[in-house]
Amino acid sequence: MSESNQHESKEQGDAFSREAQQGQTGFFAEFLDFLLHNKKWWITPIVIVLLLVGVLVMLGGTAAAPFIYTLF
């Protein structure tokens, strides 16, 4: 292995160590970061609608169900 490859490998190892020591980001922060870097803003309305449907399904199994049914 040449000296430049060893130096590059050490730099990659150091970068990996720094990333590993950082705290974990939350799901929503990571999703926002994904949207910003990949410019996939069209996904946002789909995710919001899916979350709202999920909330309605969860509330449908609770005492709030009679109030939800009156909305439809």
Backbone bond lengths (Angstrom), bond angles and torsions (degrees), N, CA, C in turn:
res aa  C-N    CA-C-N  psi(-1)  N-CA   C-N-CA  omega(-1)  CA-C   N-CA-C  phi
1 M - - - 1.447 - - 1.526 108.13 -
2 S 1.322 116.70 132.74 1.453 119.51 -178.97 1.520 110.39 -76.69
3 E 1.327 114.40 166.27 1.468 120.29 -176.95 1.527 111.53 -65.54
4 S 1.328 118.23 -36.37 1.463 120.94 -179.80 1.526 110.81 -67.76
5 N 1.339 117.45 -37.12 1.463 121.07 177.87 1.518 111.22 -66.91
6 Q 1.340 116.26 -37.84 1.460 119.97 177.93 1.521 110.59 -65.66
7 H 1.330 115.70 -41.75 1.467 120.33 179.97 1.532 110.37 -64.60
8 E 1.342 115.98 -42.86 1.465 120.59 178.86 1.524 110.95 -64.63
9 S 1.327 116.73 -40.44 1.452 121.37 178.65 1.522 110.98 -63.96
10 K 1.325 117.36 -39.82 1.464 121.47 178.95 1.526 110.21 -65.88
11 E 1.342 117.52 -40.39 1.461 120.82 178.38 1.527 110.96 -63.43
12 Q 1.329 117.24 -40.43 1.458 120.65 178.59 1.522 110.56 -65.88
13 G 1.326 116.49 -39.20 1.456 120.77 177.71 1.524 111.33 -64.36
14 D 1.340 116.54 -40.21 1.463 120.52 177.71 1.524 111.08 -65.45
15 A 1.320 117.30 -41.32 1.468 121.12 178.83 1.519 110.17 -64.31
16 F 1.323 116.51 -40.17 1.459 120.66 178.36 1.524 110.54 -63.65
17 S 1.333 116.64 -42.06 1.472 120.78 179.13 1.524 111.14 -63.39
18 R 1.331 116.95 -42.01 1.470 119.77 178.58 1.520 111.30 -62.93
19 E 1.325 117.10 -43.10 1.465 120.83 178.65 1.520 111.19 -63.68
20 A 1.334 116.73 -38.80 1.460 120.76 -178.42 1.524 111.70 -68.36
21 Q 1.326 117.46 -30.29 1.462 121.13 -177.94 1.523 112.72 -81.08
22 Q 1.311 117.28 -18.39 1.463 120.19 178.79 1.520 109.57 -69.84
23 G 1.316 115.51 153.18 1.455 120.35 178.11 1.515 111.30 -68.34
24 Q 1.327 115.56 155.03 1.453 120.00 178.75 1.517 110.01 -73.60
25 T 1.317 115.39 140.16 1.456 119.45 174.86 1.521 108.43 -88.57
26 G 1.305 116.09 155.74 1.454 120.53 179.07 1.515 111.55 -75.12
27 F 1.309 114.91 169.53 1.462 120.74 -178.66 1.530 111.06 -62.28
28 F 1.329 116.40 -45.36 1.467 119.39 -176.61 1.522 111.62 -69.21
29 A 1.330 117.44 -36.67 1.468 120.18 176.42 1.523 110.56 -65.12
30 E 1.313 116.52 -40.52 1.455 120.12 179.06 1.534 110.92 -68.53
31 F 1.333 116.81 -38.01 1.462 120.42 177.97 1.532 110.74 -65.50
32 L 1.333 116.69 -41.73 1.463 120.62 177.23 1.520 110.75 -63.49
33 D 1.318 116.95 -40.65 1.458 121.37 177.13 1.530 110.50 -62.00
34 F 1.335 116.34 -41.13 1.463 120.80 176.62 1.527 110.56 -60.35
35 L 1.346 116.61 -45.35 1.463 120.06 -179.36 1.525 111.50 -63.32
36 L 1.319 116.47 -40.11 1.464 120.16 -178.52 1.524 111.97 -67.05
37 H 1.318 116.58 -44.35 1.463 119.78 -174.98 1.521 112.88 -78.24
38 N 1.325 117.65 -32.52 1.461 120.29 -176.74 1.527 113.59 -101.81
39 K 1.320 116.19 -2.91 1.472 122.25 178.39 1.532 111.45 52.51
40 K 1.318 115.37 51.30 1.464 122.33 179.99 1.529 109.71 -107.47
41 W 1.317 117.22 51.86 1.465 121.22 -175.89 1.522 112.61 -66.35
42 W 1.315 117.86 -20.18 1.469 120.26 179.96 1.517 111.40 -68.15
43 I 1.325 118.79 -16.98 1.461 122.13 178.90 1.530 111.34 -74.55
44 T 1.324 117.40 -26.60 1.468 121.94 -174.26 1.527 113.45 -56.27
45 P 1.339 121.16 -50.78 1.466 119.22 179.94 1.527 113.10 -62.19
46 I 1.322 116.95 -34.23 1.465 120.39 179.07 1.521 110.05 -64.36
47 V 1.323 116.55 -45.39 1.464 121.06 -179.13 1.522 110.38 -65.35
48 I 1.322 117.48 -40.70 1.471 120.92 -179.87 1.531 110.29 -62.93
49 V 1.325 117.00 -45.19 1.466 120.39 179.33 1.523 110.59 -63.26
50 L 1.331 117.54 -42.87 1.464 120.43 178.40 1.528 111.71 -62.35
51 L 1.335 116.97 -39.57 1.465 120.29 177.22 1.521 111.23 -64.75
52 L 1.338 117.06 -41.83 1.466 119.97 178.85 1.528 111.68 -64.88
53 V 1.321 117.10 -40.25 1.457 120.21 177.53 1.530 109.66 -64.56
54 G 1.326 116.70 -40.69 1.459 120.46 177.40 1.517 112.12 -61.50
55 V 1.328 116.81 -40.76 1.467 120.42 177.80 1.524 110.24 -64.65
56 L 1.328 117.57 -42.20 1.466 120.47 178.03 1.523 111.99 -62.70
57 V 1.313 116.90 -39.18 1.464 120.26 178.54 1.523 109.96 -65.55
58 M 1.316 116.71 -42.63 1.461 119.66 179.33 1.527 111.22 -65.26
59 L 1.318 117.23 -41.88 1.460 120.24 179.70 1.533 111.68 -71.17
60 G 1.320 116.69 -23.97 1.463 120.37 178.67 1.512 112.93 -65.00
61 G 1.305 117.99 -21.41 1.451 121.41 179.89 1.516 112.76 -97.46
62 T 1.327 117.73 8.56 1.466 120.50 -178.51 1.528 109.66 -113.29
63 A 1.315 115.75 -171.29 1.462 121.27 178.81 1.529 111.95 -69.18
64 A 1.320 117.19 -13.68 1.461 120.76 179.69 1.523 112.38 -80.82
65 A 1.325 117.81 -3.84 1.465 121.98 -175.84 1.530 113.44 -56.51
66 P 1.332 120.73 -45.42 1.467 118.67 -179.87 1.532 113.42 -60.16
67 F 1.308 116.23 -31.09 1.476 119.42 179.23 1.508 111.52 -76.17
68 I 1.314 117.85 -31.69 1.460 121.06 178.05 1.514 110.32 -71.65
69 Y 1.323 117.15 -40.69 1.462 120.77 -179.10 1.520 112.26 -62.01
70 T 1.326 117.14 -29.37 1.470 119.40 179.25 1.519 111.42 -71.32
71 L 1.321 118.60 -19.11 1.469 121.23 178.61 1.536 111.36 -71.60
72 F 1.312 115.98 -25.77 1.461 119.80 -176.26 1.503 108.97 -108.33
